[in-house]
Amino acid sequence: MSVPVFIDLESNDQIAELRAYLKSKGATLSEENTDRTLEENLEEVITASEVLWSKDGIKEDDLESVFNSIITLVMVMPFEKSDLLTQELCKQLCKSQTQDKRTITRLRLLSNLFNGLEETSPLRYTAYSTLIKLAGRVELLHLVNPKLEEIKTWASQWNLATPKLQSLLRTLHEAFLDSKQPEKAAKTMVELLGTYTEENASQAREDAQKCIISSLADPNVLLLDHLLTLKPIKFLEGEPIHNLLTIFVTSKLSQYVTFYESHKDLINSFGLSHEQNMHKMRILTFMQITEGKTEIGFDLIEKELLLKPDEVEAFVIDVVRTKSVYAKIDQMSEKVLINTAINRTFGRQQWIHLRDQLNIWKQSLLVVQNSLQSVTPR
């Protein structure tokens, strides 16, 4: 990528021009010293460039040109020298606050830095992490539009060590939360937890707890059994938070109520709403009692879901809206007619059932095929 620069000169001359410009805008810089390295002079210029963000009289084009020149100078440095310079530049560009009128400019400059670096450059990690962090903080993540699959590809290109990949995914998770995108945040957290092994699962204790809490709190997340396979969550086995997750995966509403009665303070400390938990567990319990059924009576629904008779129909309508169950209400017979229902868990039993169902369909298709072949063409 070609980055527009402040002035097209040799590196040393360009830094001299930048120093003169920054001094004219009130920056404090040391006296020029020919003995100082290019890296040292550039580092001082980056630090002094902070003064430009507080100057209202500076045109946007001039501001961008100055920083694009700095970006260009950083990019031509050898990697061992440009690493620290990139970190310092990113620190400067990420200082934006919510009310900063030049946040878009900061994001654009970080994007210039990211796209200006070679595709395989590890420095892209620093630039992209900063870009994500800033965009999430100011709720402009949609301008970056991060994609997990793309990030995994880049991580391979940059030859990222696992701790750095985990740090990037953690930054992305927080950015999604800041941007009010809980579903993407949950997927990112699952991806993050998947990077841990049995040996280091204990290091992700806090992340595992966040993953469980955010998944339970999200009304759109109903299938939770995949979380139990993650190593950091397995590490929490025996703890109340893991027991709570297990209830949401396999148990019915009555088990949740029993758990809540003895762990009220814990539920509150997690920031979870008991009322929302009850509603979600009612949906999950309804899904469970409808598995393999073609109809269920109102009386069973009232008993299993702890509902009053006049609450049943409204609840069923609410469940159908989630598309977890496709059903119709037979008011006259006080029954719910089940068309299809999503399984809460998909284990060995469900795979066997799916295999048997596919075999039945296969045999039916063979019968149809044989019948068609036996028809004599006119």
ABEGO torsion letter per residue (X at the ends): XBBBBABBBBAAAAAAAAAAAAAAAGBBBBBBBAABBAAAAAAAAAAAAAAAAABAABBAAAAAAAAAAAAAAAAABBAAAAAAAAAAAAAAAAABBAABAAAAAAAAAAAAAAAABBAABAAAAAAAAAAAAAAAAAGAAAAAGBBAAAAAAAAAAAGBBAAAAAAAAAAAAAAAAAAGBAAAAAAAAAAAAAABBAAAAAAAAAAAAAAAAAAAABAABABAAAAAABAAAAAABGBAAAAAAAAAAABBAAAAAAAAAAAAAAAAAAGBBAAAAAAAAAAAAAAAAABGBABBBAAAAAAAAGBBAAAAAAAAAAAAAAGABBBBBBAAAGBBBBABBBBABBBAAAAAAAAAAAAAAAAAAAAAAAAAAABBBX
